[in-house]
């Protein structure tokens, strides 16, 4: 249960679906309720596929390119920490690569579930590197099952949040969403720094 809670909390903090709410509302303005529900379902499904593939296949990608897990932890920690600072500063959209030009482009496309919602808005480099590093330390059969369930629950949570996005936007308001995102941003920074510390300690122990 501790493993499940840790991975769920870490992924939820890095993905930050609450911060995606105002962007989702803006991109689905004019959609019917059924269309928004469909986009929410497809987005969560795409996120699940991206995360589960990263979890199981990521280590082989590292081996192919000759990247050590220590290097990944440092790079991932920097990316995760940077995302956290973006949330604290209120620059979530900019930090995720969503500027006015990109937003205008996606508004002209019919399918937004994969890009930009699933990637890079939700499943980005931070969450992918987090899962790859996590697999290195938790790869027994029982841990893999628990981790897969945690990823599935995160995807289901994303679906529920996005499906309720317009309602949440009305209830929380812009200030409420920013406040929650900043709290999540603080936790995200802590996760990123912890990954960097773990990598540095690993290097020191190896000397």
C-alpha positions as CSV (number, residue, x, y, z in Angstrom):
1,X,0.0,0.0,0.0
2,X,2.9,2.4,0.8
3,X,4.3,1.8,-2.7
4,X,1.0,2.4,-4.3
5,X,0.4,5.7,-2.4
6,X,4.0,6.9,-3.1
7,X,3.8,6.3,-6.9
8,X,0.3,7.6,-7.1
9,X,1.2,10.8,-5.2
10,X,4.4,11.3,-7.2
11,X,2.7,10.8,-10.6
12,X,-0.3,13.0,-9.6
13,X,2.1,15.8,-8.5
14,X,4.2,15.7,-11.6
15,X,1.3,15.3,-14.1
16,X,-0.8,17.9,-12.2
17,X,-4.2,17.3,-13.8
18,X,-5.7,20.2,-11.8
19,X,-3.4,22.6,-13.5
20,X,-4.7,21.3,-16.9
21,X,-8.3,22.2,-16.1
22,X,-8.3,25.8,-17.4
23,X,-6.5,24.7,-20.5
24,X,-8.9,21.8,-21.1
25,X,-11.8,24.2,-20.6
26,X,-10.3,26.7,-23.2
27,X,-9.6,24.0,-25.8
28,X,-13.1,22.3,-25.4
29,X,-15.1,25.6,-25.4
30,X,-18.1,25.0,-27.6
31,X,-17.9,21.2,-27.3
32,X,-21.0,19.3,-26.3
33,X,-21.0,17.4,-22.9
34,X,-20.7,14.1,-24.8
35,X,-17.7,15.4,-26.8
36,X,-16.0,16.7,-23.7
37,X,-16.5,13.3,-22.1
38,X,-15.1,11.5,-25.1
39,X,-12.0,13.8,-25.1
40,X,-11.5,13.2,-21.4
41,X,-11.7,9.4,-21.9
42,X,-9.3,9.4,-24.8
43,X,-6.9,11.7,-23.0
44,X,-6.7,9.5,-19.9
45,X,-6.4,6.4,-22.1
46,X,-3.5,8.0,-24.0
47,X,-1.8,9.0,-20.8
48,X,-2.1,5.5,-19.4
49,X,-0.6,4.0,-22.6
50,X,2.3,6.5,-22.6
51,X,3.1,5.9,-18.9
52,X,2.8,2.1,-19.0
53,X,5.0,1.9,-22.1
54,X,7.6,4.2,-20.3
55,X,7.4,2.0,-17.2
56,X,8.1,-1.2,-19.0
57,X,10.2,-0.2,-22.1
58,X,12.1,2.8,-20.8
59,X,15.0,0.8,-19.4
60,X,15.7,-0.8,-22.8
61,X,15.8,2.7,-24.3
62,X,18.4,3.7,-21.8
63,X,20.4,0.6,-22.5
64,X,20.3,1.2,-26.2
65,X,21.6,4.8,-25.9
66,X,24.0,3.8,-23.1
67,X,22.4,6.1,-20.5
68,X,23.0,5.2,-16.9
69,X,20.1,5.3,-14.3
70,X,22.1,7.9,-12.4
71,X,22.2,10.2,-15.3
72,X,18.5,9.7,-15.9
73,X,17.7,10.5,-12.2
74,X,19.7,13.8,-12.4
75,X,18.1,14.8,-15.8
76,X,14.7,13.7,-14.6
77,X,15.1,15.5,-11.3
78,X,16.1,18.7,-13.1
79,X,13.0,18.5,-15.4
80,X,10.6,17.6,-12.5
81,X,12.1,20.5,-10.4
82,X,11.8,22.9,-13.3
83,X,8.1,21.9,-13.7
84,X,7.5,22.5,-10.0
85,X,9.0,26.0,-10.3
86,X,6.7,26.6,-13.3
87,X,3.7,25.7,-11.2
88,X,4.8,27.8,-8.2
89,X,5.3,30.8,-10.5
90,X,2.0,30.3,-12.3
91,X,3.6,29.6,-15.6
92,X,2.2,26.1,-16.0
93,X,1.1,26.4,-19.6
94,X,4.4,28.0,-20.7
95,X,6.4,25.5,-18.8
96,X,4.6,22.6,-20.6
97,X,5.3,24.1,-24.0
98,X,1.8,25.6,-24.6
99,X,2.1,29.1,-26.0
100,X,-0.4,31.2,-27.9
101,X,0.7,29.9,-31.3
102,X,0.5,26.3,-30.2
103,X,-2.9,26.8,-28.6
104,X,-4.3,28.5,-31.7
105,X,-3.0,25.6,-33.8
106,X,-4.6,22.9,-31.6
107,X,-7.9,24.8,-31.6
108,X,-8.1,24.3,-35.3
109,X,-7.6,20.5,-35.0
110,X,-10.4,18.1,-34.2
111,X,-8.4,15.6,-32.1
112,X,-6.7,17.2,-29.0
113,X,-6.7,14.1,-26.8
114,X,-3.2,13.0,-27.7
115,X,-1.6,16.4,-28.4
116,X,-1.4,18.6,-26.6
117,X,-3.5,17.2,-23.7
118,X,-2.0,13.7,-23.1
119,X,1.5,14.9,-24.3
120,X,3.1,17.2,-23.3
121,X,0.4,18.7,-21.0
122,X,0.1,15.6,-18.8
123,X,2.6,12.8,-19.7
124,X,5.8,14.7,-20.3
125,X,9.5,14.1,-19.8
126,X,9.2,14.4,-16.0
127,X,6.7,11.6,-15.5
128,X,8.4,9.4,-18.1
129,X,11.8,9.7,-16.4
130,X,10.2,9.2,-13.0
131,X,8.7,5.9,-14.1
132,X,11.9,4.7,-15.7
133,X,13.9,5.4,-12.6
134,X,11.1,3.9,-10.4
135,X,11.2,0.6,-12.3
136,X,14.9,0.2,-11.6
137,X,14.3,0.1,-7.9
138,X,10.9,-1.7,-7.9
139,X,10.9,-4.6,-10.5
140,X,9.6,-7.6,-8.6
141,X,6.4,-9.2,-9.8
142,X,4.4,-7.8,-6.9
143,X,5.9,-4.3,-7.2
144,X,5.2,-4.3,-10.9
145,X,1.6,-5.2,-10.4
146,X,1.1,-2.5,-7.7
147,X,2.9,0.1,-9.9
148,X,0.7,-0.8,-12.9
149,X,-2.5,-0.4,-10.7
150,X,-1.2,3.0,-9.5
151,X,-0.7,4.1,-13.1
152,X,-4.2,2.9,-14.0
153,X,-5.7,4.8,-11.0
154,X,-3.9,8.0,-11.9
155,X,-5.3,7.7,-15.5
156,X,-8.8,7.1,-14.1
157,X,-8.4,10.2,-11.8
158,X,-7.3,12.3,-14.8
159,X,-10.5,11.2,-16.6
160,X,-12.7,12.2,-13.6
161,X,-11.0,15.6,-13.3
162,X,-11.1,16.4,-17.0
163,X,-14.7,15.3,-17.3
164,X,-15.5,17.6,-14.4
165,X,-13.2,20.4,-15.7
166,X,-15.9,22.9,-16.6
167,X,-17.6,22.3,-13.2
168,X,-14.3,22.6,-11.3
169,X,-13.4,25.8,-13.2
170,X,-16.7,27.4,-12.0
171,X,-16.3,26.1,-8.4
172,X,-12.6,26.8,-7.8
173,X,-12.2,29.8,-10.1
174,X,-8.8,30.8,-11.5
175,X,-7.4,31.7,-8.1
176,X,-8.4,28.4,-6.6
177,X,-6.8,26.4,-9.5
178,X,-3.6,28.5,-9.2
179,X,-3.5,27.9,-5.4
180,X,-3.8,24.1,-5.8
181,X,-1.3,24.1,-8.6
182,X,1.2,26.0,-6.4
183,X,0.8,23.5,-3.6
184,X,1.3,20.6,-6.1
185,X,4.3,22.6,-7.5
186,X,6.0,22.6,-4.1
187,X,5.6,18.8,-3.8
188,X,6.9,18.4,-7.3
189,X,10.0,20.4,-6.5
190,X,10.6,18.2,-3.5
191,X,10.3,15.0,-5.7
192,X,12.7,16.4,-8.3
193,X,15.3,17.4,-5.6
194,X,15.0,14.0,-4.0
195,X,15.8,12.3,-7.3
196,X,18.9,14.5,-7.7
197,X,20.0,13.8,-4.1
198,X,19.6,10.0,-4.7
199,X,21.7,10.2,-7.9
200,X,24.5,12.2,-6.2
201,X,24.5,9.8,-3.2
202,X,24.8,6.9,-5.6
203,X,27.8,8.6,-7.3
204,X,29.5,9.3,-3.9
205,X,29.0,5.7,-2.8
206,X,30.6,4.5,-6.0
207,X,33.7,6.5,-5.5
